[in-house]
């Protein structure tokens, strides 16, 4: 079963509007972290925002916010006031548990959403 | 700022060649990772290392090996390159394991095997 699901392969948004990118996750751990990365066409992965499973407040970083709904196991990324430079692939990722060593503590990525911002 | 560098942005090799992809990080991170990225499949973990000379297999280690002789450097080796290893390869590092530490990525290497 997929641990991270991004149901939107591609999305369009008008410049200056807000957009929500969906992410649902599956874990039985109580302690986990959720991450969003941006990948422009140049290829580098840029870390955007992080939410810990015990964080009560939704994370925010500038124009990025994470709408964390723990009971629904969703961690949607909200980009406010979209800019042309926001056009990129966006990946949701999760890191589970407090186990150290072994692959259990590694990042698990979704398949990504391609966001296109229209002028 | 954390800096993760990869030896090449683009690489073209022939089937059967031995290929080395190098990754260097400058922030004294304990953990380093190699992923490959293919359209529609997202990122998949090949190998990772949580200490010098330590390595563990990720989800798709077949056809690859790694080397970590120094803390800052993590090499991915394709012993005999094949066309199905044509992909984007991304290196990453993080300070610790555990759920609260983000990974910092290098710019990626686009490898084409002919």
HADDOCK unambig.tbl for C-alpha pairs under 7 A between the chains (distance, minus, plus):
assign (segid A and resid 32 and name CA) (segid B and resid 99 and name CA) 5.01 0.50 0.50
assign (segid A and resid 33 and name CA) (segid B and resid 99 and name CA) 4.77 0.50 0.50
assign (segid A and resid 33 and name CA) (segid B and resid 100 and name CA) 5.60 0.50 0.50
assign (segid A and resid 43 and name CA) (segid B and resid 107 and name CA) 6.05 0.50 0.50
assign (segid A and resid 43 and name CA) (segid B and resid 108 and name CA) 6.19 0.50 0.50
assign (segid A and resid 44 and name CA) (segid B and resid 105 and name CA) 6.78 0.50 0.50
assign (segid A and resid 44 and name CA) (segid B and resid 106 and name CA) 6.24 0.50 0.50
assign (segid A and resid 44 and name CA) (segid B and resid 107 and name CA) 4.20 0.50 0.50
assign (segid A and resid 44 and name CA) (segid B and resid 108 and name CA) 6.09 0.50 0.50
assign (segid A and resid 45 and name CA) (segid B and resid 105 and name CA) 5.70 0.50 0.50
assign (segid A and resid 52 and name CA) (segid B and resid 100 and name CA) 6.63 0.50 0.50
assign (segid A and resid 95 and name CA) (segid B and resid 99 and name CA) 4.81 0.50 0.50
assign (segid A and resid 96 and name CA) (segid B and resid 99 and name CA) 5.53 0.50 0.50
assign (segid A and resid 97 and name CA) (segid B and resid 98 and name CA) 6.57 0.50 0.50
assign (segid A and resid 97 and name CA) (segid B and resid 99 and name CA) 5.98 0.50 0.50
assign (segid A and resid 98 and name CA) (segid B and resid 98 and name CA) 5.17 0.50 0.50
assign (segid A and resid 98 and name CA) (segid B and resid 99 and name CA) 6.52 0.50 0.50
assign (segid A and resid 99 and name CA) (segid B and resid 98 and name CA) 6.59 0.50 0.50
assign (segid A and resid 100 and name CA) (segid B and resid 97 and name CA) 5.97 0.50 0.50
assign (segid A and resid 100 and name CA) (segid B and resid 98 and name CA) 6.25 0.50 0.50
assign (segid A and resid 102 and name CA) (segid B and resid 56 and name CA) 6.86 0.50 0.50
assign (segid A and resid 103 and name CA) (segid B and resid 58 and name CA) 6.24 0.50 0.50
assign (segid A and resid 105 and name CA) (segid B and resid 97 and name CA) 6.31 0.50 0.50
assign (segid A and resid 105 and name CA) (segid B and resid 98 and name CA) 5.72 0.50 0.50
assign (segid A and resid 105 and name CA) (segid B and resid 99 and name CA) 6.81 0.50 0.50
assign (segid A and resid 109 and name CA) (segid B and resid 42 and name CA) 6.57 0.50 0.50
assign (segid A and resid 109 and name CA) (segid B and resid 43 and name CA) 6.09 0.50 0.50
assign (segid A and resid 110 and name CA) (segid B and resid 42 and name CA) 6.16 0.50 0.50
assign (segid A and resid 111 and name CA) (segid B and resid 40 and name CA) 6.12 0.50 0.50
assign (segid A and resid 111 and name CA) (segid B and resid 41 and name CA) 5.64 0.50 0.50
assign (segid A and resid 111 and name CA) (segid B and resid 42 and name CA) 4.15 0.50 0.50
assign (segid A and resid 112 and name CA) (segid B and resid 42 and name CA) 6.45 0.50 0.50
